[in-house]
């Protein structure tokens, strides 16, 4: 070893010890004749001192050190005169007796500190330097800790981690596959998995009872901000279980992760909210329940007062924004423009101000008496000083828009502290979604998701309205307005699966072509089973109190799917193309 | 839950309990009026009894059960009349009160037992059924256990598991890459990693100090038996370390894995053998030291006695095969033919029998007196009853052939018990290999491996013979004749790296083209570092006492790189090809 201790290890109790440290020069400064050097490694920073009366060669070496030089020093642990209580090593310093320069460093292209002065592109190109910064070191340390916690918990619950293949088969369903040409089987391709869904269900058929895997998945989608072409999933499946068993098992996992990695106790049990309630109250199937400001259905209250816009709407909803009655005309106009942007898509916004002086002012004073407005405000739980915001239109669309507005107002009011954690389960999703364009049902989750047992009577009905009210045995884990994972109890019964294909308008040949191979496996004794998957990158980011996942991935790709550090993807040799029996059709 | 207990859980202490079990029907038999059913899950087998006087419907259901039906039963735990001490649940049985058929099963295409009657191809096609067999369940359970042990150990040693990308850049070095066409960047490709070597070195540059990952790697090689296009590696790297630190850390890991997963204590410390000793004594850089029969250099003893073949050979070596003096002429001829096969490549074989009666008989009696032969035998440690086998020729080639013969004789004599474990480190590999064809040196490991500090003087010499004796700071972990892993201390000094490229005849432009990106990273303060990687599939197989890895991979590919279960690789849609700007050049 090049060191006797790390740079985060020495304390006042080590006073007088002869030690050897190794690490990077964080900074170096002269004071009087003395040189002070901050030496950094993953574990911390230790202050080194080269005294004015040290050997000239040593003083000279100390003076020659640049930022990010890698050095090894021998010295003695001294008690500091002026202690730094903010640093774990702040009570000591090392009197340097010898310096060995292990490696010099060019001047880094940006500062390697808590906050860097480097732009995003530059830091991406020199990712290995950006990764030296404390926030990224903490991010990857948290990721490691969480992965360990997950594995320890699931191992303790009898789960086996089983590796599934990466070179699998392309299926024409869902998102686009990344494919891998096969040299040994000319003209054919493997696909990289979008998830190990099929394999984990096969492992249940194979009797493995409890499976998990922290596994890379791939989707060749057009990348939105904060989407990566490769991402990591915590993938799980259990046999002989009902929905409650899955939820209890995995909220236990989350509880342990929060406790051991972040030091936070989450409620036991976690709240469970039906999809219908989430949509009605939060306008979202991933509600942020850190704050209230829930949506109220005021349709019946506002109609029949002569305001045609409301009278002709299927639904009118309102949120009461606390303390915002003093919004100016300008602010309200800005908010109206904001909700009219295509990203939100509202036609407009009606406001009611509950002024601190007790008066009421609204944009619809022409149609509603102050008493009526007060009654509406009361129904929404609004209090003096609050601002009531109303939208109207199609019920679900309007709720969704109000949900987006609610989040925006939550942000503006600072109600969304990333270090407050409010997880919950969303349950009772509709099994099926009707598409007006295609005139058919689609599976809301996937065609292997089972209906709730108590809704089976409707599942076998021929009436559209019966089928529409069938709830699925499906569930999402939601944290602070983000869906971190989800899953379902699967259909294990051949007749029910047949019925599902029938409902979805998938004929026997099509079913065989698309799903034949798993249907076949299910003929040989498939147990009842269900599971779920969490997006691990996002889990890490949210546990770390961040919204973006990029800092939680060691070597992420940019929005064009490029790794600018290694300059990939790139052209390959003609020899490689020939061996793969491939020609490019790109016009040069 | 569909069960109150698993099928491996109930004991005599549970007598009288009302329980619910779920699992697969292993077998069912009638005895008198009673039906006995073996119910199986991952955890074990429990015997069920449907009594003769049970309700007729229950008796009928029990009679209808076929192999691999999935059932749920309610019943009472009874003490068995005839106990089965071989089964953990052998003291009890369940008196069945109710049977719920959860899923019927078609008759499986082969028996699902310890040893199946199914052929390899059939079992591969129905892998999900083969995976139900106990040996495969044990294999994957061992794999899971080992992965957990590795992670727990390395986490305890301060290692962080950091995920590196799967979509990287193709490099024209080494084995062939699998490539992935990029749709968003037309005409370009990602490559799947052959190992995370570059990334782990960058993580050391980035200051992560101790990294590991259990990670999938990919090589598009022509597949030999027991090679997989995708395989799993335990990949590790450490900073501020010397060779001893790496070896001590990872033999500690292996010690814990052997202790906790297999219950075996391996020596502390492990033996370390130089590459030269391994070649001289075992004719292999991965010696099986479970047995002796080492190779002896008898060149000087056998030359000058008029036997031209030996006199004209650079090297003559011998092994003493214990107890085989009674080999017949036919057996010796067969053995001679065996070593002359191209796989071994020997020109012939000389034998000396040390007969039990004290006489000596050899194939070269014409040239050597019995006394001379006895002296040679003594030098080889041979005893009465042993068979001495000699080969001659080029030193390393002859040693290698004797090494192959030694393993063969070890197999024939039953000296290679797969449940005996004899691990060791091979160290002091030559840094460079001279190629006569190309008239240049190649790196034996890779161009980033450092020479041993005490050999640096030769490394900077211009003489070929000096360069040839430079040993590398490289090491392999060998178990029972198989290399399970290896690694090296890397060069971190720019001047030494420059010298290495010079020795290898790699010019500055070529170095920049091939390795530019890592050389550049090394300019910003690379710490001294080193690491290693283990082949996890093979680790699992050897720990399980098997030579083939296929049973230790849940869904392996066959020798043509095909997954016959999912029928992959396969053709993809023209739409997909078009989106990727690719055309196939395969003639239909």
Contacts between the chains, C-beta under 8 A, distances in Angstrom:
chain1	res1	chain2	res2	distance
A	1	B	240	6.3
A	1	B	241	6.1
A	1	B	242	7.0
A	1	B	245	5.4
A	2	B	240	3.9
A	2	B	241	7.2
A	2	B	242	7.6
A	2	B	528	6.1
A	3	B	240	5.5
A	6	B	209	8.0
A	22	B	240	4.7
A	22	B	527	7.2
A	24	B	207	6.6
A	24	B	525	5.7
A	24	B	527	7.9
A	40	B	207	7.7
A	41	B	207	6.5
A	41	B	209	6.3
A	42	B	207	5.6
A	42	B	208	6.1
A	42	B	209	4.4
A	43	B	209	7.5
A	68	B	524	5.9
A	68	B	525	4.1
A	69	B	525	6.1
A	70	B	525	4.7
A	70	B	526	7.0
A	70	B	527	5.1
A	70	B	528	8.0
A	72	B	240	8.0
A	102	B	492	7.3
A	102	B	527	6.6
A	102	B	528	5.9
A	103	B	492	6.0
A	103	B	493	6.9
A	103	B	522	7.9
A	103	B	525	5.6
A	103	B	526	5.5
A	103	B	527	6.9
A	103	B	528	7.9
A	104	B	525	7.5
A	105	B	523	7.1
A	105	B	524	5.0
A	105	B	525	3.6
A	106	B	523	4.8
A	106	B	524	5.8
A	108	B	524	5.8
A	126	B	524	7.7
A	127	B	202	7.8
A	127	B	206	7.9
A	128	B	202	4.5
A	128	B	203	7.7
A	128	B	205	4.9
A	128	B	206	4.5
A	128	B	521	5.1
A	128	B	524	7.5
A	129	B	206	7.3
A	129	B	524	5.9
A	131	B	203	7.4
A	131	B	206	3.7
A	131	B	207	7.4
A	131	B	208	7.5
A	132	B	206	5.5
A	132	B	207	4.8
A	137	B	207	7.3
A	137	B	208	7.6
A	140	B	160	6.5
A	140	B	162	5.8
A	140	B	208	7.3
A	141	B	160	6.3
A	143	B	162	7.7
A	143	B	163	7.9
A	144	B	155	7.7
A	144	B	160	4.3
A	144	B	161	5.2
A	144	B	162	6.9
A	147	B	161	5.9
A	148	B	151	6.6
A	148	B	155	5.4
A	148	B	161	7.6
A	151	B	148	6.6
A	151	B	151	6.2
A	152	B	152	7.8
A	155	B	144	7.7
A	155	B	148	5.4
A	160	B	140	6.5
A	160	B	141	6.4
A	160	B	144	4.3
A	161	B	144	5.2
A	161	B	147	5.9
A	161	B	148	7.6
A	162	B	140	5.8
A	162	B	143	7.7
A	162	B	144	6.9
A	162	B	554	5.1
A	163	B	143	7.9
A	163	B	216	7.3
A	163	B	232	6.2
A	163	B	553	7.4
A	163	B	554	6.4
A	164	B	554	6.4
A	164	B	555	6.2
A	165	B	230	6.4
A	165	B	555	4.9
A	165	B	557	7.6
A	165	B	563	6.6
A	166	B	166	7.3
A	166	B	192	7.7
A	166	B	216	5.5
A	166	B	218	7.4
A	166	B	230	5.5
A	167	B	178	7.6
A	167	B	218	7.6
A	167	B	229	6.3
A	167	B	230	5.6
A	167	B	557	7.3
A	167	B	563	7.6
A	167	B	568	7.1
A	167	B	569	7.5
A	168	B	563	7.1
A	168	B	566	6.3
A	168	B	568	5.8
A	169	B	563	7.4
A	169	B	566	4.8
A	169	B	567	6.7
A	169	B	568	3.7
A	169	B	569	7.4
A	169	B	570	5.7
A	170	B	570	6.9
A	170	B	572	5.1
A	170	B	576	7.1
A	172	B	573	6.3
A	176	B	183	7.2
A	176	B	576	7.7
A	176	B	579	7.4
A	177	B	576	7.5
A	178	B	167	7.6
A	178	B	180	5.3
A	179	B	180	7.1
A	179	B	181	6.9
A	179	B	572	5.8
A	179	B	576	6.6
A	179	B	580	7.2
A	180	B	178	5.2
A	180	B	179	7.1
A	180	B	180	5.5
A	180	B	192	7.0
A	180	B	569	7.7
A	181	B	179	6.9
A	181	B	181	7.6
A	182	B	561	6.6
A	182	B	569	4.0
A	183	B	176	7.2
A	183	B	220	5.6
A	184	B	220	7.9
A	184	B	222	7.4
A	184	B	223	7.6
A	184	B	560	6.1
A	184	B	561	4.9
A	185	B	560	7.0
A	185	B	561	6.8
A	185	B	562	6.8
A	185	B	569	5.1
A	186	B	584	8.0
A	186	B	586	4.7
A	187	B	571	6.6
A	187	B	584	5.1
A	187	B	586	3.9
A	188	B	569	3.9
A	188	B	570	5.5
A	188	B	571	5.7
A	188	B	572	8.0
A	189	B	569	5.4
A	189	B	570	7.0
A	189	B	571	7.4
A	189	B	572	4.9
A	190	B	178	8.0
A	190	B	568	5.8
A	190	B	569	4.6
A	191	B	568	7.7
A	191	B	572	7.8
A	192	B	166	7.7
A	192	B	180	7.0
A	198	B	566	7.7
A	199	B	554	7.6
A	199	B	555	6.5
A	202	B	127	7.8
A	202	B	128	4.5
A	203	B	128	7.7
A	203	B	131	7.4
A	203	B	554	7.0
A	205	B	128	4.9
A	206	B	127	7.9
A	206	B	128	4.5
A	206	B	129	7.2
A	206	B	131	3.7
A	206	B	132	5.4
A	207	B	24	6.6
A	207	B	40	7.6
A	207	B	41	6.4
A	207	B	42	5.6
A	207	B	131	7.4
A	207	B	132	4.8
A	207	B	137	7.3
A	208	B	42	6.1
A	208	B	131	7.4
A	208	B	137	7.6
A	208	B	140	7.3
A	209	B	6	8.0
A	209	B	41	6.3
A	209	B	42	4.4
A	209	B	43	7.5
A	216	B	163	7.3
A	216	B	166	5.5
A	216	B	216	7.8
A	218	B	166	7.5
A	218	B	167	7.6
A	220	B	183	5.6
A	220	B	184	7.9
A	222	B	184	7.4
A	223	B	184	7.6
A	229	B	167	6.4
A	230	B	165	6.4
A	230	B	166	5.5
A	230	B	167	5.6
A	232	B	163	6.2
A	240	B	1	6.3
A	240	B	2	3.9
A	240	B	3	5.6
A	240	B	22	4.7
A	240	B	72	7.9
A	241	B	1	6.1
A	241	B	2	7.2
A	242	B	1	6.9
A	242	B	2	7.6
A	245	B	1	5.4
A	492	B	102	7.3
A	492	B	103	6.0
A	493	B	103	6.9
A	517	B	565	7.5
A	517	B	566	6.0
A	517	B	567	7.5
A	521	B	128	5.2
A	522	B	103	7.9
A	523	B	105	7.0
A	523	B	106	4.7
A	524	B	68	5.9
A	524	B	105	5.0
A	524	B	106	5.8
A	524	B	108	5.8
A	524	B	126	7.7
A	524	B	128	7.6
A	524	B	129	5.9
A	525	B	24	5.7
A	525	B	68	4.2
A	525	B	69	6.1
A	525	B	70	4.7
A	525	B	103	5.6
A	525	B	104	7.5
A	525	B	105	3.6
A	526	B	70	7.0
A	526	B	103	5.5
A	527	B	22	7.2
A	527	B	24	7.9
A	527	B	70	5.1
A	527	B	102	6.6
A	527	B	103	6.9
A	528	B	2	6.1
A	528	B	70	8.0
A	528	B	102	5.9
A	528	B	103	7.9
A	553	B	163	7.4
A	554	B	162	5.1
A	554	B	163	6.4
A	554	B	164	6.4
A	554	B	199	7.5
A	554	B	203	7.0
A	555	B	164	6.3
A	555	B	165	4.9
A	555	B	199	6.5
A	557	B	165	7.6
A	557	B	167	7.3
A	560	B	184	6.1
A	560	B	185	7.0
A	561	B	182	6.6
A	561	B	184	4.9
A	561	B	185	6.8
A	562	B	185	6.8
A	563	B	165	6.7
A	563	B	167	7.6
A	563	B	168	7.2
A	563	B	169	7.4
A	565	B	517	7.6
A	566	B	168	6.3
A	566	B	169	4.8
A	566	B	198	7.8
A	566	B	517	6.0
A	567	B	169	6.7
A	567	B	517	7.5
A	568	B	167	7.1
A	568	B	168	5.7
A	568	B	169	3.7
A	568	B	190	5.8
A	568	B	191	7.7
A	569	B	167	7.5
A	569	B	169	7.3
A	569	B	180	7.7
A	569	B	182	4.0
A	569	B	185	5.1
A	569	B	188	3.9
A	569	B	189	5.4
A	569	B	190	4.6
A	570	B	169	5.7
A	570	B	170	6.9
A	570	B	188	5.5
A	570	B	189	7.0
A	571	B	187	6.6
A	571	B	188	5.7
A	571	B	189	7.3
A	572	B	170	5.1
A	572	B	179	5.9
A	572	B	188	8.0
A	572	B	189	4.9
A	572	B	191	7.8
A	573	B	172	6.3
A	576	B	170	7.0
A	576	B	176	7.7
A	576	B	177	7.5
A	576	B	179	6.6
A	578	B	585	7.6
A	579	B	176	7.5
A	580	B	179	7.2
A	581	B	584	5.9
A	581	B	585	4.8
A	581	B	586	4.7
A	582	B	582	5.5
A	582	B	583	7.2
A	582	B	584	6.7
A	582	B	585	6.6
A	583	B	582	7.2
A	583	B	583	4.6
A	583	B	584	7.7
A	583	B	585	5.3
A	584	B	187	5.1
A	584	B	581	5.9
A	584	B	582	6.7
A	584	B	583	7.7
A	585	B	578	7.6
A	585	B	581	4.8
A	585	B	582	6.6
A	585	B	583	5.3
A	586	B	186	4.7
A	586	B	187	3.8
A	586	B	581	4.7
